[in-house]
């Protein structure tokens, strides 16, 4: 009996199960999205819905981007720090997150409000990166963001002096990507009635769940594109399923071989 073969078999099998599960999940999401017809904002009714159009402010609300002074409706952020503690120095992710304000989708027929809390955010624009060396003062926007309790705070400093070349322990990269007013947006979620803002108006809001007696949507997605883009982003589902099956088979082979 080979302990190494047994361990390899279990590792391969576990990895294969994860790959297969993720492929199945992405295929289910793709089918759910494709089965739901995009609705005009004017025709939204309570329950599962999807809309596509232009992202606009709701009551003129915006937020300042995490690491720049740009105005946006939603932002993904990531902080990396150069780590020299292991055998190989590398960038390590310290923290990630999303910040957002309620906004609206305008498709030309009307607008529908979106409460993005709890949504799966799928932004495709390249990350914008701000690099700050350990001995440099972070920009004011970065410092202000790091003062929040939910962030890792500022770098503590290097124990060794900087020689001005290469990366130093404590160097950081601040990444962000944004959804700005005026950009294309796709939202798939649960619509519910809200208070109207003018006489005779019936307003709706798309959110994660709605305790209003109507069925909730299976997914809640906010993406910077249209339905076709969101479906295309899941075209790797079958590849993951196949890779998972092959990896499980390899794991089983290693495990069985280890018994003899």
N, C-alpha and C positions, 0 to 999 in steps of 0.2 A: 504493500500500500504506500502510495506516494503522497505525503502531506502537501508538497508543493503543487502537485497536479490537482489535488482536491481543492486547495485554496484558489488556484487559477480558475478551476471550473466554476466555483461559486461566484467569483468576481465577474467572470464573463456572463454567467447566467443572470446575475443581478443587473449588470449593465444592459443586457439584452432586453430584460423585462422593462426597464426604464425607457429604453429607446422605443420599444413596441407600444408602451402605454402612451408616450408623448405623441407618437405617430397617430395612434387611434384617436386621441383627444383632438389633435389638430384637424384630422379628417372630419370628426363630428362637428367641430366649430365651422369648418368650411361648408359643410352641408347645411347647417343651421342658417348661416349667413346667406347662402345662395337661395334657400327656400323662402326667405323673407323678402318680399318685394319692397323696394324703396318707396316710401310714401311722401307725397307732397306735404309740406308743413301745414298747409291749409286743411288737409284731410286727415291729420293725425287723430287717432282715437285711443282711449285708454287700453293698455295692454302692451304686448310686445310690438315694437316698431323699429324702423330704421329710417333715417333721413340723411340727406347729403346736400351740401351747399357751401355757403361762405360763412366762416366764423365771424360773428359780430359781438360787440359788447352788450351786456345786459345792464341797463341803468348806468351806462358809461363806466362800468367797473373794469379795471385792469389791475395787473400786478407788475411789479418791477422784477425783471429776470434775476435769477440768483447771483450771477457773477458779472453782470453788466447793467447798464442803466436802461436797457431796452424795455419797452412796454409789451406785455404779452397776456394771454388768457390762461396759458398752461405751460409748465416747464418741467422737463426731466433734468435731473442733475446727478453728477457723480464726482466723487473726490478720490483721487489716487495719491499715494505717497511712496516715494522711493525708499525701499526697505533693504538694508544691508545686513540684517540679522542672521540670515540663512547662509547656506553654502553659495548660493547664487543671488546676487542683487537683482531686484526686479521691482516693477510698479505693483503695489498692492492696493486693492480697492478698500478704502476706509468706510465709505458710506454711499448710499444712493437714495434717491427720493423723488417725489413729485409734488409740485405746488400748483394750485389752480384756483380760479374764481369761477362762479357760475357765468355762463355765456349763452349765446343764442345762435341758432343756425338759420340763415336766410337763404331760401332756395328760389326766390322770385315770386312764390305764391303767398308767402307769409313767413313768419318766424316761429320757432319753437325753442323754448328755453332748455338748457342742459345743466344739471347739477352733477359735475364730474366726479364727485367723491365716490371711491370704490370702483371706478372704471379701470379696465385694462387699457393702458395708454400705449398707442402704437404710432410713434413719430418716426419718420424715415429720413428727415433732413440730417446731414452730417453733423456730428458733434462740433460745437465751437469750444475750443480749449484755451484756457488761460493758465500758463505755466508760471509758478512763483518759486524761485529758489529759496533755500532755507534762510539765507542771510538777507533776503530782500523783504521789504514791507509789502504786504498784500495790498492790492487796490482797495479803495474805500468800499466799493460794492461787495467785494469778497469778505472784508472784515465785518461788515454789517451782517452779512448772511451767517457768518460763523459765530456770531454772538447769540444765535438762537440755541435753545436748550437741546433741540433735536439734531444738532450737527456735532461733528467731532472736535470743533474748536480749532484754534490756530496750531500750527506745528510748534513743538516745544524747543526745537533747536538741535544742532548737531554737537556731539561731543568732540569732534575733530574739526580743525579749521578747514575752510574751503580753499582749494587751490586754483579755482577758476576754470577747471576743465572737467567734463563729464558730469554725471549726476552725483549729488551728495545726499546722504541720509537726511530725510526730512523735506527734500524738494517735493513740491506738490503740483498736480495737474487738476484743474477745475474744469469739468466738462458740463455743457448744458446744450439742450436743444429745445426749441420753443414752438408753440402754436400762437401765432399773432393774429390780431384782427385783420380781416380781409383775406386770409388764407383758406384754402379748400379744407373741408372737414367732413368726416363721416361718423355718424353716431348710431349705434345699435344698442337698444336698451328697452326699458319699461316706461311707457308714457302714462302720466296721470294728470287729471285736471287740477288746475291751480286757480287762484283768484284772478279774475280778469282785471285789466288795467283801464278798460274803457267800457262804457255801457253797451251791452249787447255782444261783447267779445267773449269767446270761449277760449281760454288759454290752456296750454299743456306744457308739461315739463317732463323731460326724459331723465330718469335716474336709475339707480341700481335696483331698487325694489320700491313697491308702492302698496301700502296696506289699504287698498280701496275696493277689494272684492274682485278685481280683475287679475288674470293670470300674469305672473312676472315673466320677463324674457329670460331665456337660458343664459344669455351673454350680455355683458355691458362693455362696450368697446368705444373708445374715442380714437380716431385715426386721422392723420393728415393726408387724406386722399379720398378715393371713392370706393364703392363696393368692390369693383374689379381689382383694385390694388390690395384690398384686405384679403380677398380670396386668393390672389396670386401669392401673397406672403405665406400661405399655407400649402403651397404646392409640393412641399417636401414631405408631406404626410406619408405617402406610400414608400418613399425612400427610407424613412425612419422605421416603418413597419417591417420592411424587408431586412434592413440592417439589424433590427432587433431580433428577428427570427434567426438570422444567420449567427448572431452572437450567442443567442441561447443554445443553438445547436452545437457551437464550438465549446461552450461551457459544459454542456452535457457530455460531449466527447472527452474533454479533459477529466471530468469527474469520474466517468466510467473507467477510463484508462488507468486512473490512479488507484482503482480497487484491485488491480491485478499486478 
